[in-house]
Amino acid sequence: MKKIILTVAAVFAFGLANAQDMKFGVKAGYINSNFTGDADTDAKSSFYLGGLVDFTVSEKFHVQPELLYSMEGADNDETNLNFVRIPVMAKYYVADGINLQAGPQFGFVAGGGDVKDSLKSFDYGLGIGAAYEMEKGLFFDARYNLGMANLSDTDGFDVKTTSFQIGLGYRF
């Protein structure tokens, strides 16, 4: 775990040191999440919101760390979870305004239903997605997040998160 965090910190620091331009922004949207593994649950629809910083490394490559609050879990009151998520997305522009994104994300359980007491409080995973950015700062994005950490505190029981999100944002 320490190696992952140190690697992300080094990539983030490298991006800051070489950033030619920096823009702040806000984003919000729809999220459809569920548990995978040994959990047998139905997906939950909810929302997420937060802020971002977009660092221009080159004309075609940007790094975008985000701080998001998301309501996730499954479709019942006991498995509702609130997360504070920190995705660090590498963005590659394939055409004017269109970029592909991929990167790690880290999450911290910030509250929720009864199930939070039997889960670990730290999550990590991988996000992949795409976005369309307009010249005035408005953007639309879609992302799939694959949780890689076993959140279960119970031996022999595997629970991971997965989600799909569609959002709208604005960069200043």
N, C-alpha and C positions, 0 to 999 in steps of 0.2 A: 504494500500500500504506500509506503514512504517513497518508493521508487516512482510510482505513478504520479504522486503529488509533486515530487521534485522535477520530474520530466515536464509536467504541465507548467510549473513555475518557470523553468528555463525557457520553454517555448514562448511563454507569455512575456518574459523579460526580453528575449530576443526581438519579439515583435514590437515592443515598446521602444527599444533602442533604435530600431531601423524604421520606425513609423514615420512616414512623410506627412501624414494628415490624420487627424483624429476627429470623429464625429460622435456625438451622443445621441441617444434615441430612446423611445419608449415603444412597447409592443404589448398586444393583448390578443386573445383569441380563444377558440374552441379547442378542447382536448378530449380525446377518447382514450381512456386508460383501462388497464386490466392487469391482473396477476397471471404469471405463467408458472410452469413447473407443476408441483403437486397440488396447487390450489385449483379448485374447480369453481370458478366464478364467472359472472357475466360482466361485460364491459360497462364502464361508467362514463357518462358524458358530463363535462363540466367546463371550467375556464382556467386560463392562466393570464398573468399580467406581470410586467416588469420593465427593466431598463437594460440598455446595452451601450457599449462603446465600440465603434468601428475604427480599427487602425489600418490605414493604407500602408502596405509593405511595398507593393509595386502596383502598376496599372491594373494588372489582372489578379493580384493576390491580396487579400485582406485577412485580418484576424479579428474576430468579433466575440469577446467575452460578454456574457449576459448574466443578469441576476433576476431570476423569475420566481414568483410565488404561484404554485399550481395546486389545484384540488384534484387528487387522483384516487386510485383504489379500484373498487369493484362496485357493482350496483346493489349495495345494501348498506345500511347505516353502520354496521359493525366494522366494515372494511374501508370506510372513508379515511383517506390520509391527506394531510396537507404537507406539501414539500416546499422547501426553499431549494431551488435548482441553480447550479452554476455551470452552464454549457460554455465551452470555449471552442468556437467554430472557426475552422479555416474555410475561407470563401474563395472560390476560383470563378472568375467571370468568363463565361463561354461566349457571350454576345453582349451587346449594349443593354445594360440593366438586368441581365439574367445571370445568376450565379448558382453554382452547386456548392453545398456545404457539407462538411463532415468534421467531427471532433468529439472529444470526451465530454462527459457531463458528470457532475458530482451533485448529490442531493442529500439533504438533511431533513428528517421527519420533523415537522413543526407543529404537529397536532393531528387530531382525527379521532376516529372511533375506537372501540374496545381493542381492536386488533393491534394497535400501536404498541401495547404493552408486551406483546409476544414477538415483536420484530426488532431488528437492529435499527439504529437511528441513522446510519450512513449508507448511502447507495451510490453506485457509480455505473456508468454505462457508455454507450456510443450513440451519437445522433447523426443522422444523414438527412439531407433535404435539399431544397431549392428555393430560390426567391426571385421575385421580379421587383426591381426598384425603379420608381419614376424619378424624373429630374428634380422635382420640387421637394423630394425627401420622403414621400409616401412609398411604402413597400408592402408587398404581400408575400407570405412565405408558408411553406408546408414542410413538416419534419416528422420523421419516424425515430423514436427513441427506444433503444433496446437496452434494458437493464441487465447488467452482467453480475451484480452482487447477489448472493443468496441472503435475503433479508430475514429469513426465519431464525429464531433463537432456539428452535426445537431440533435436536439431532435427528438426522435422517429425513427431514422435511425440507424441500426445496421451494422457495418462493422468490420470484423475480418480478420486476415491473416491465411493462411495455406500454407505449403510448403513441398516438398519432395526433399531431396538432396542426391546425390551420390558423394563421394569424394575420393581423394587420398592424403596421407600425409606422412610425415617423422618425426620421433622422433630422436633427437640427443642423 
